Amino acid sequence: MNVEIVKFDNLGRGIGYINDKIIFVPKTVPGDIVNLKIISEKKNYYEGILLEIIKPSKFRITPVCSYFNKCGGCDLMHISLTESLEYKLNKINEMIQKNRINYDVTDIIKSDFSCNYRNKVTLKIVDGNVGYFENNTHILVKINYCYLCMDTINKVIKDIHLLNINNGEVVIRTNYNNEILINVMTMDEIKNIDSLMCNHKIVGIIKNDECIYGENYFIDKINNYLFKVSYNSFFQVNPFICSKLFDLIEKHTFDSKKVIDLYCGVGTLSIVASKNASYVLGVEIVSNAILDANLNKNLNQKNNLEFLCADTKKVVDKISNEYDTLILDPPRSGVSKTIIDKIKIEKIKKVIYVSCNPSTLIRDLKLFEDSYTIKEFKLMDMFPNSEHIESFVVLKFNN
């Protein structure tokens, strides 16, 4: 069945039409004429897979990765970086316009590298083979190199078979010093650790949440800030964009006196904000993250910081107008209406909102709309070759 692809959807899939009914086709580009197969029919749409490109779009390029057409790791490697950035800008602006928010996003901060930028990867191991699953399947695509990952990780991928893992999942992390932290989930016995250590700076290997070699963390460094990164903790995967995010936090807390950082995680943004503020309070529900946040506070010799382990929704009383700046970096689910209402009641002068989920970000900005004005809205290409995008928004209270 031949179909012309007319646009991208919000997940980076191509959109076409069959008898006026929409069909979503991954790995296609607007302008492609393709032969496809329908794999699912819903009430209002079809889902399809690409069988053959009959006529390629003028926007299509040859992916640098030979696994791209099957692997589920990338979405946009078949278009240029320029086109992918335009797609991301258009996606955000369409969402903004749909929600009748009065702002036009024009600024997107590029990553220093569009490939080999990730400091963390999660891979599947099936019958001794290492790779990614195909999209929406449990079919393994065997790989020995990932163009998204830093070369330090790729060298480990080629040697991970030395551990004799037959089935499971492995998470590989690296830091500024090319050290490696490996987290394995498997029922198999791990062997030959010494063989892997010969060619790699392994600082720790964790199996099923138990450290079996070295430490369960390492120290990473961004913009001269030091951070403990545990094997299972959240840390930005693109250190180049993370550096630019820190620059923005410093810039927009330059005139801040007291800052409250909700969803502070291991304290990264709190620590950056403390450079200029006289006092910063970070709030986080995960107890292990707070332990790491306090360690990071000491690593960076910050005495104007305090961390509180609590559910943000249960400590809304901590949100008060004694703080002139509030930082939000919530999970993908966004910020609860209760917290937004409290921020508005307290008339906090400045809100900095960092988000990796445009849908919940736009929803929350709509709730702020009656009391706050968007002063700055930047996109950050934290995830090149992917449909994902990081957003940085500064809101000012309407006096």
Secondary structure, 3 states (H helix, E strand, C coil): CEEECCEECCCCCEEEEECCEEEEECCCCCCCEEEEEEEEECCCEEEEEEEEEEECCCCECCCCCCCCCCECCCCCCCECHHHHHHHHHHHHHHHHHHCCCCCCCCEEECCCCCCCCECEEEEEEECCEEEEEECCCCCEEECCCCCCECHHHHHHHHHHHHHCCCCEEEEEEECCCCCEEEEEECCCCCCCHHHHHCCCCEEEEEECCEEEEECCEEEEEECCEEEEEECCCCCCCCHHHHHHHHHHHHHHCCCCCEEEEECCCCCHHHHHHCCCCCEEEEEECCHHHHHHHHHHHHHCCCCCEEEEECCHHHCHHHCCCCCCEEEECCCCCCCCHHHHHHHHHHCCCEEEEEECCHHHHHHHHHHHCCCEEEEEEEEECCCCCCCCCEEEEEEEECC
